[in-house]
Amino acid sequence: MNIDKILKELTLEEKASLCSGSDFWHTEEIKRLDIPSIMVSDGPHGLRKMRDDTDNPNEAIKAVCFPCACALACSFDRKLLTTLGKALGEECQAEDVSVILGPGCNIKRSPLCGRNFEYFSEDPYLASQLATAHIKGVQSKGVGTSLKHFAMNNQETRRMSYSANVDERTFHEIYLSAFETPVKEANPWTVMCSYNRINGEYSSQNKLLLTDILRNEWGYEGLVVSDWGAVDDRPLGIAAGLDLEMPTSNGKNDELIIEAVNNGSLSMKDLDKAVRNVLTLIQKAEDGYAPATKWDKEKQHELAGKIESECAVLLKNDDKILPLDKSAKIAFIGEFADKPRYQGGGSSHINSFKVTSALEAVKGMDNITYAQGFVTDRDETVDELLDEAVELAKNSDVAVIFAGLPESFESEGFDRKHMRMPDCQLKLIDEVAKVNENVVIVLHNGSAVEMPFADKVKGILEMYLGGQNIGTAEKALLFGEANPSGKLAETFPEKLSHNPSYLNFPGNMDDVDYAEGIFVGYRYYDEKGIKPLFPFGHGLSYTTFEYSNLTVSENEIKDDKTLTVMVDVTNTGDRDGMEIVQLYVSDKESSVRRPVRELKGFEKLFLKAGETKKAVFHLDKRSFAYYEPDIHDWFVEYGEFIIEAGSSSRDIRLSTSVYVSSDTKLPVHFTLNTTCGEINSIPEGRAMFEDILSKIDCGFGDTASDDLGASAKEMMEAMIRDMPLRTLVTFTNVPDITRTKMSEMVENLNEMLAEK
């Protein structure tokens, strides 16, 4: 396809038509110029392609549902995400789909977000790494991805109109960072803009977001597509960097584009940019098309189970109740054992070609009996079901309760109102725990839940929404055929009110203030000293691991260099297993408020019993930097940084430190409202104002006098340190120290600093 030639031959009307879909899932074709239509389809954990051989427009083809992002993130495994991506790419090739819509890497700001199951983490580094691996896997098969939802789509309430009001530092450190690495390192074919507004401007027409940051700062050269129905002002969107509107507007917005070009409010240059990006996407799809690709659904079903077995998180295992003894008398209780909830609701809902439940997986094991316990879609206790379950538990060695959240509690389109599980399930757990001391809870949920039963049971296995073969994974994990290795990608607070967004979620009508700033997830709990129910990064194993020999390649580095960190990990148990080593970094002493620790590296090691391996990490400038609004860039403040290796954010095993320096200097501009302490903090300021500062008289005597008590002297020094320069006119009692004189001195100091 000769895009330059085509651009010259296209009419204005044809150019406008290419900037929106031809229907819900296809781009527009131009037959006279041999421009084909390509298909996009929902993902990101399976193919939700709509059937074209039925009268039902919402019926999808039979496909394979893999674990959702909430589960996948707990693997902390880049290779696993790439493997998943390759499988999705094969599905798309077999079904003539050119772009799969995903992954989603929005931050889990609140556990109440109804779409959290589709997002990776509360931590931007973890989310960015896994999204990058996912994209690389899919696109290695000649199929495009759509990194979404760019940006700050952190709730479903009023999602098409709310304004996410956020400061510049938080915007970059938390919410943009999750997207930046996938854009730079994986180059997704498309980026999907979000529905919401950011500081009052819709994402679909936000030039700062779509052009200044995405293209100019990050160097993105792919296509920007709207979320379905996210467009507000179509011509303004094109000018801001939105290339393709989906779905079709049935020509209505095409007319607005034509009108805007004709009246000069939209330049042909901007329109041509959008058309070029659409044509380039079509060309990529044509070049990558592999019609001979085979889709082995059974093989992918097996893969889905294997992936889930490496994602599940063992939250609690008192008295080593797990793995279960295969000869014990075991009760499986709860409808999720028979009809598991394994995926979320909404646009990512897969029409699974088969589902394997835990009950089906343990067929043939005569020592396992089943009681329904509750009805999934009804939050009311059914006495007969409860009584049957309690009686079964009473006569069993172990009771395994399959519980969690029904689809009515969390889905795309609405947010959760609370973090509680259904009352009927909580009552079931309480009653069973009264008659059997060996209770294990197996959870099916898309986000964190409160657990009032945590101290009443011995084991808790978090499966999240684990895909269509979740039952096979559950059997393998419960009976020790697989060793749990997942770690929480989000904090589980003891109760909702502990969450940092609690007072500002879901906001006041269309305004949502991100008042917690950078303190999202574990950053907040660590800063406040709040003990969570289960911390970020937590996850147990059937074996044990010991950390040793934490070393750094240098004791002091410049911020343009890379630091290598290494730590030895030994499997000290009697089972083979995998350990996720987490590396956290903190600034020991900073002039701005920074988190207690931040995740900056992770490695998943497979270790045979008794084996030792070395985890290796590479830390660059961004590992030590914070985003400084004064320079609109990342900045490393000179000083000592603490490097911690841990098994979770609250289980730090080893620590060391390194000094990091930078040649970048922050701009300094003093005014009459600058404090005396700030002036004294730089040599030039001390030299220029030393004489004046020595003559300060606040009416309490000479601060240097020995007659002043220690507390009075400390009070005086503090008062002077925080006094604005303008107050020296009053407190120096020197006639020639006037406001005009002080202004001249401040101006001279600023000029002196600017010349350096």
N, C-alpha and C positions, 0 to 999 in steps of 0.2 A: 504494500500500500504506500503510494507516494503522497504523504500527508500535505506537503507544501503545494503540490499540484492540485490536490482535492480542495484545499482551502481557497484557492483562486477560482475554482469552478463552482463552488457552492453558492447558491443564492442566499440572500439575507434570511428568507423564510426557511430555507433548509438548515441554515446554521442554527436558527432559533429552535427548530424542531429537534435537533440533535442534543439540545441541552435539557431535555426531559425524556422520561421513559415513554415507550409506545403503549405500555399497559402497566400492570402492577410489577412485573418481573423482568421485562425486556427493554433494552435500549431501542431507539428508533433506527430503522434502516432507510437508506437512500438507494433505491434500486438502480437508478440511472447512472450512479457513480460506483456501483458494486460495493456499497458500504453495508455490511451485514448487520443483523441484530444479534446481540448476545444476551444470555440469560444470567441473572444473578438470583441467589436463593438464600434463605435463612440458614443459619448455623447457630452457634459455633461448635456445639458438641455433637453434631450429627447433621444430616442433610434433610431439610424440610422443603423439599421441592413439591410444588403443587401439581397434582395430576391434570393432564389435559385431555383425558379420555373419560371424564365424568361430568355430570351436570352440577356437581357440588364444587363450587369454586374454592372451598376451604379444606378439601381432602388432599392430604399429602401422600406421596408414594411410601411404600414400605421401606424402611431404612434401619440403620443401626444407631442406637442412642448410646453414646459414650458418657462417662462421668461428666457432670457439669463443672464449670470453672471453680465453684466453691470447694469441690473435692480435689480437682486436679492441682490446685495451688498448694494443697497440703503435701503433695509429693515432693515439693522443692526440687524438682528433677527436670532440668532443661531437656535432656535426651528423651525422656518420656513424653514431654510435650511435643517434641519434634516427631516422634513416632506417631503420636495421635494425629498431628497435622498431615503427615503423609497419607494416613488412612483416609482422612477427610478428602484430601486431594484426589485420591483414587475414586472415591464415591462420586465426586463432582465430574471427573472425566468420563466415568461410565454413564452418567446421566446428562451429559452435554451442558453442564453448568460451568460458567466461566469464572464467576466470583462467588465465594461463600461469605456471608455477612457475619464477620467476627474476626478475631476475638474481641470481647469487651474487657477493657482494663480500667474502668472507672473505680475510684477509691471507695472502699466500704466505710463511709463516714459515720453511718449509723447502722446498727443491726436491724433496724426497722425497714430499711429500703426493700421494697417488694421484689426487686430484681437482683439482690445481692448474690443469689445462686449463680448468676451469669457472669459475675465479676470475680477477680482473683483474690484481692487482698486489701487490707487497710494500709499496707506498706507499699509505697511507690516503687522501691527498688525491686522487691519480689515480683510485683505485678509486671513491671517492665521486662524483667528477665524472662518470665514465662510467656508473655505475649510475643516477645521476640522469637523464642523457640517455636512457638505455635505457628507463627507466620512463615518462618523459614521452612517448616515441614510441609505446609500446604503448598507454598509457591514452588517448592522443589519439584512438584508434580505438574507444573505448567498451569496452575490454577491460581487466581488472585484471591486476596483476602480484603476485608474491610475493617480496619481498626476502628473501634467505636467505644463510646459515643463521645466525640471530641467537642466540648469538654465539660466537666463538672455536672454530669448527669448522675447525681447521687441520691435521687429520690424519684418516686413515681407520682406523688401528689402534685397536681397542677404542672406536670412535667413539660407541657407544651407552652407554658406561659411564665413560670416562676423565674425570678432573677436571682442567680447565685452571686451574692455580694461578698467579694473577697479582696483582701489586700494583696499587693503585688508579690510580696515574699511568699505568702502561703500558696498563691496561685502557681508559682513556679516550683517551689520545693515539694509540694505534695501532689497537686492535681495535674500539672503539666508533665512532671517527671515520669509519671507512669507511661505517657505516650512518647516522650522524647527518644528514648533508647530504641523502641521498636521502629520508629520512623527512620532514625539514622542508621541502624544496623540491619534491619530486615527489609526496609523499603516496601511496605505494603502497597499493592497495586492501587488500593483506594483507602481513603480515610473518610469515615462517616461523621458528619457534624451532628451535634446533639440538638434536641428540641428546645432546650431552655435558653434563657438569656444569661449573659455574664456581665455583671455590673451594668445592667440595663439594656445591653445590646444582644439581640438574638445571635446565636452561634452561626446561623445560616447566612448572616450578613455582617459578620464581625471581622473587619479587616485586620485588626490586631491579632486575632486568633488564626485566621485562615491564610493570611499573606505575610504579615510582619513576623510572626513567630514560626508558623508551620513551614513556609516556603523560604523566606529570607534568612531567618535565624537558623533553622534546622536543615535547610537545603532540600526540602521535599519536592519531588518532581512528578509525583503521581496525580491521580484524580481525586477531587473532593466531591463526595456525594452527600445529598441530604438524607437524614433519617426520613422515614416515610411520612410525609405531611409536615415536615419541619420548616418549609419555606414560608417566609413572611412577605418580603418585598423582593420579587425575582430579579429585576434589573440591578437592584442594590446588591443582591447576593452575588451576581456575576462579577460586579466591580470589586467586591470584597474577596473573591477567590472561590466561590462555590460553583463548580463546573456542571454537575449533573443533578437535576431535580428528580426525585422518585417519590411516588409513582407518577404516572402521567397526569397532567392537569387538563387533558383533553383539549389542548391547544390554547387554553385561556392565558396561561403565562407566556406562551410563545408570542402571542399578540402584544403583550406588554413589553417583551424584549424588542420586538420589531419597532414598536412605537418609541421606545427609549433611544434606540439607535438613530431613528429618523429625526427625533427632536434634539439630539445631541447630549442627552443626559447620560447615555451609556456609549462609551467609545467602541468602535469596531475592533480596536486593538484588544480590549478586554474580552469582547465576545470571541474573538479568534483564539485567545488563550484557552478559554473554556472548551471550544470546539476541538482544538488541537489535543487537549487532554482526553477528551472523549474518544477521539480517533486513535490516540495512542493506546488507550485501554483496549479498544476493539482489536487493534493490531497485536497486542500482547496475547489476547485470548486466541486469536487465529494462529499465532506462532506456536502457542503451547498446546493446542488441541491434539489429543491423543485418543482417537475414537476406538482403538483396539483394547483400551484398558478394561481389564476384567474386575468385577466387584464380587469378591467372595464374602458374602454376608456371614456365613457360619464362622469363617476364620476371624472376621472382625468382631463377632460376638465373643469369641474366646479372648481376643485382645482386650475387649472392653472389661472383661472380668479380671484379667491380669493387671490392667492399669489400675482398676479400683482397689485391688489388693495392696497396691503400693501407695495409695492415697489415704486410706482409712487411718484414723487417729485413735490410738488407745489412750483414753483420757485418764482412766483409773483402773488399777489392777491389784486391789488389796488381797493379801494372803495368796497371791499368785493364782487367783481363781481361774484365770485364763493362761494357757489354753485348756479347754475342757477335756476331761477324761472321757475317751470314746466308749468306755464301758459303764459310765455313770448313767443313772436314770435322769434324763433331761427333759424339761418341759419347754417347748417353744410357745410363747404366749404373745398375742397381739396380731391384729389383722395384717400388719405390714410384713409379717413372716410369710403370709400367703399371697398378699397383693401389695408388694412393696411400692412405696413412693420413691421413684428413682430419677425423676426429672422435674423441672419447673414448668409453670404455666406461661402461656403467651407465645410470642413469635418463634421461640426456640423449641417448642414442643414437637417431639419427633414421633412419627407413626411407626413405632418399633415393630419389626417383623417377628420378634419373639421376645419373651421376658422370662428370665429364670429367677424364681423366688428362692428364699432360703429353704422353704419346705420342699420345693422340688429338688434342690441341690442335695438334700440329706435323705432322699428316697432310698429305701433299703436299709437304713439305720433303725433297727427295731427298738432301740433304747430311747428314741425321741418321740414324744407325743405332743399334740397341738391343741390349744384352746384359743378361740378367736379373741376373747377378752373385751373388745370394743368394736364399734362400727366407725370406720375411718371418716366418713363424711357427715357424721352426726356427733356433735359435742354434748352427748348426754349419756349417762350410765344406763346400760341395759342390764338389769339385775341378774337375769339368767346367765348372760355371758360372763359377768363378773364372778358370780358364784362358781361357775364351771372352771374358770381360770384359777381361782383361789384354791379350789379343791384339788385341781391338778398339781399346783405348786406345792401344796401341803404334802403330797405323796411322791414328790420328786427330789432328787439330790440337788439339782440346780434348776433355777427358773431363769430362762432367757426371755426378756420382754422386748419385743420389737415395737418401738414407739417413735414419736416425732411429730412433725407438722403436716397436716393434710394440705392439699393444694389450695383449699379455700382460705388458708391462713397466709399464704405468700404467693405472689404471682406478679408478672408484669401488669402494669395498669393501676395498681394500688399498693400502698405501703401497709405494713403491719401496724397495729395499734398498740401492741405490747409484745413482750418477749416470752410470754407464757406458752406452754404446751396445752393442749385441750384438757379441760378439767377431768373428763372421763378417763383419760390416760393417766393423769396424776393420781387419781383415786385408785385405779388398778394397781399402779406401782406400790402405793402405800399399803394396800390390802395384801398384796402378794408378799411384801417385805415383812409383814407381821407373822406370816406362817412359814417363811423360808429364809434362812439367813444367808443363803448363797444365791444372790440375785445379780444378774448381768443385764444391763440396758444396752440395746443396739439402736442407735439413733438414725432416723432418716429426716433430714431437714436441710434447708438451703442457707441458713444463717444461724447465728448464735441464739441459744435459748437459755432461759433461766432453769435451774435444776434444784428445786427444793428437796429433791430426793437424793442428792449427791452423797450425803452422809449415811443414807439408809441402805445403800447397795454396795457391793464389793467391786463390781466392774462396770465400766462405761466405754463402749466402743462407738466412736463417731464415724458413721459411714457417709454423712452428707447425702447428696443426691447422686448416687453412684452408678447410674447407667443401667441398661437393660439386663446386664448379667451380674447384678449386684449380689444375687443369692449365692452364686459360685464363690465370689470373694468372701462373703460372710462365712460360709462353711469353712473355707480354707483358713481364715483368720481365727475363728472360734476354736477350731480343733488343732491349730498349730501347724497346719500344712503350709502356711505362709506366716512370716513374722511381721507384725505391724511395724511400719517405718514412717508413717505420716506425721507431720507436725502442723499445729494450727497456724493457718495463715491470717487469722484474726483473733482478737482477744475475746474471751467469753467473760463478761462482767458478772458479778453476783446478781446484780439487778439493773434494770434499765436506767434508773436515775444516776448510776455511776458513769454512764457514757458521756463523753465530752460534748456531744451535740444535743444533749437532752433538752436544754432550754431553747434551742433554736432549730428544732426539727419537728414538723416539716416547714416551719416558718410562719410568717404572718401574711396570709393571703399570697400575693405574688412576690413577696420579698423574703428571701432566706439569707440571714446573716451568718456567715461562717465565722462566728465570734471566737471559736476555739483556736483559730489560726492554725499554726503548724502542729498543734498538739492533738493529733488524731490517733486513735487506737492506743497502742502500747506507749507511745510518746507521752500521752496524757496520764495514763495510770502510773507510769514511772515518775513523772514530774510531781504528781499529787501524792504519791506514796500510797495509792489505793491497791489493795490486794485483790486481784481478779479471781474469779472462780477457776479459770484456767488461762494462763498467760499466752501471749503470742509466742509461737515457736515450740509450744509444749507438745510432747508426744512420747509415750512409753514404748518399750520393746520387751520381747520375751528373753532378751539377753541384756547384758550391761556393757557400758563403754567407759573407758578411762582416757582422759586427755593429758598430754605431757609435751614438754619441749616446745613451747610457744616462742618462736623467734621472728625477728624482723631483719630485713637485709641491710638496713641502715638505721643509725640512731637519730640522724637528722637529715632531712631532704628538702629540696626546693619543691614548690608545688607543681612545677612542670615535669617532675620525675615520677616514676612509678615505684611504689614500695611493695616488696614481696614479703608476704607473711606466711609462715608455715607452722603447723601443729600436728603432732602425732596423736593418732587415735587407736586404741587397742580394744578389741572385743574380749572382755574379761569373763564372759559367760560361757555356757556350754552349747549354745546354738549359733548358727550362722545368722547374720542380721545386717541391716543397713542403718547407718547413723547419719543424720543431717547435722553437719557442723555449721554453726552460725557465727559470723564475724560481725561484731558491733564496734562502732567508733564513736567517741565523744570528745569534745573540746574541754580540756580540764578547766580552763579559765577563759571565758569569752566576754567581750564587751556587749554582746547582744545575747538575748535569751535563746538557748539552744536545748534540745532534748537531752535527757540523761544519757541516752545511747540511741544509735540509729543503725539499722541493718545495712551493711555495706558489702557483704559477701556471704555465700553459702555453698557448700559442697556436700553431695550425698555419696557416702562411701559404703561399698559392700565389703564386709569383713567376715571371714570364717572365724569360728571359735578359736580364740588365742592369737589371731592375726593382728598385726599392727600395720597401718598405712598412714601416709602423710597427706594431710589436706593442704593445698597450696592456694593462696589468694593473691590477687594483684590489686593494689589500691592506687587510684590516680587522684588528680586534683579534686574531682567531684566527691571523692570519699571523705574529704576533709572540709569542703566548702559549704557555706550557706549562701543564699541568694540575697544580695545587697541591693536594695532599691535605689540607693544613691548613684550607683553606677549601672543599674539595670543589667547586672551580670553576677556570676558566681564569684565569691571572694573567699580566700583563705586568710584568716587572721593568724599572724605569727604566734606560735606557742606550742605547748605540749598537748599531744592528743593521746588519749587512752584507747588501746586496742584490746578488745575482749573476745575470747573464744568461749562459746557456750552451747549448751544443749537446748536452751530456750532463752527468751529475753529475761527470765528470772532465775535461770540456772547457769550462771557464769562460772566456768571452770578455771580459766586462766586469764591473766591480763599482763600487758606490757605497755610501753609507751614509745612515742617517737616525737621529735620536734619537727615542725613543718614551717617553712618560711616562704615568703612571696615577694616578688618585686613590685606587685601591684599596690598602689597606694590609694586610699580612699580620698576623694576630694574634700577639702576642708574650707569652709566659708564661715567666718565669724561675724557676729552682729553684736549690737549693744545688749542683746538678751543672752549672749553666751555667758556661761558661768565662769567665775574665777578659777574653779577647779579645772574646767576644760582648757582654759588659757594656760594654766600651769602644766598641763599634760604634754605640751610640746615645748622643746627648747626655745624656739623663736618667740613663743608667747611669754615664757618666763622671763626671757631677757628684756623684752620690750616693756613689760608691765611690772617688773620686779620692784622698782622704786615706789610706784603707786600702791602696790599691794602691801608693801611694808608699812604704809601710813594709814591703814584702815583703822578706824575707831568706831566701834559699835556702841560705845558707852558703857562697856563692861570691864574696862581696863585693858592693859597690855597683855596680849595673848601669849607673849614670850615670858611673862613674869612668872617667877617661881611662887609668888604669893597666891596665884590661882590654884584651886584644887584640881585634881586630875579630871574629874567629871566636868568641871566648868571649862577647863581648857579644851577638852574634847568637844564640848558644845560649841565653843567659839570657833574652833577650826572647822567644824561641820557647817556652821552658819556662813563662814567666809567662803568655803568651798562651793556652796550652792548659791551664792549671791550673783545676780546678773551684773555685767560690767556697768550698766547704766546706774546702778545704785552707788558706785564709787564716787559719783558727783556729790552724793549726800554724806557718805561715811568716811571720806578721806580728810575733810576739813582743810583742804588745800585750795586757796582761791583760784589758781590757774587751771585746776582740773574741772573743766566745764564739759557739758554734753558735746559741744562742738569739738573740743580737744579730743575727747574720747572717741568720737566718730572718725576723726582723722587718723588716730592711732590704729583703730580697727581696720580702716581702709588700707593703711600702709602694711599692716600685717598680712592681709589677704593678698596684696600685690606681691609681697615678698615670697609667700608660699606658692603663688601661681607661677612664679619664675623658676621654681626648683623642678 
